[in-house]
Amino acid sequence: MSNQIKVIIMSILSTLMVLGVGFVILNSTAKNGYPNTPDSELASKMARTKERGISVLIFHKTGCIDCKRAQKQVVKSLKTGKSNYPKVNYVVLDYKDKQTHKYFKEFNITETPTFVEVKHREVTRLYSGTNAEKISSVIELDWSDWRKLYGEGK
């Protein structure tokens, strides 16, 4: 085989490798954009929604256009909420994971993204959509709610 053919073949293989690596990185970023609750923790975290306290549930679906639009705000609000309210039970559920389907049914979730606040075993706030302020209002709790429930500071 001539050197020219070897160079062409190597160029094609290199290009395919770069495209393949790029696809893997892009695909994993899209899947991991939401910090999903690990399967190993899902049952116990969902059981906590039936106890005294506050839970915030975030329902989304990989590939959902509105979920992608809301993703940055969700991640930002989660970071703020977890920082300010470490005792709150935050659960992030992706419909693509079959283990979450029963929770989508339990909370009658028919569209994504949907944000649910549960206090003392009852749904107190629910929002479906991409409005940043409304997403924050569910994920980042009101200080008075926290104080009433726990009687302590941040």
Stockholm file with secondary structure:
# STOCKHOLM 1.0

chainA/1-154         MSNQIKVIIMSILSTLMVLGVGFVILNSTAKNGYPNTPDSELASKMARTKERGISVLIFHKTGCIDCKRAQKQVVKSLKTGKSNYPKVNYVVLDYKDKQTHKYFKEFNITETPTFVEVKHREVTRLYSGTNAEKISSVIELDWSDWRKLYGEGK
#=GR chainA/1-154 SS CCHHHHHHHHHHHHHHHHHHHHHHHHHHHHHTSSCCCCHHHHHHHHHGGGSSSEEEEEEECTTCHHHHHHHHHHHHHHHHHHHHCTTSEEEEEETTSGGGHHHHHHTTCCSSSEEEEEETTEEEEEEESCCHHHHHHHHSCCHHHHHHHHCSCC
#=GC SS_cons         CCHHHHHHHHHHHHHHHHHHHHHHHHHHHHHTSSCCCCHHHHHHHHHGGGSSSEEEEEEECTTCHHHHHHHHHHHHHHHHHHHHCTTSEEEEEETTSGGGHHHHHHTTCCSSSEEEEEETTEEEEEEESCCHHHHHHHHSCCHHHHHHHHCSCC
//
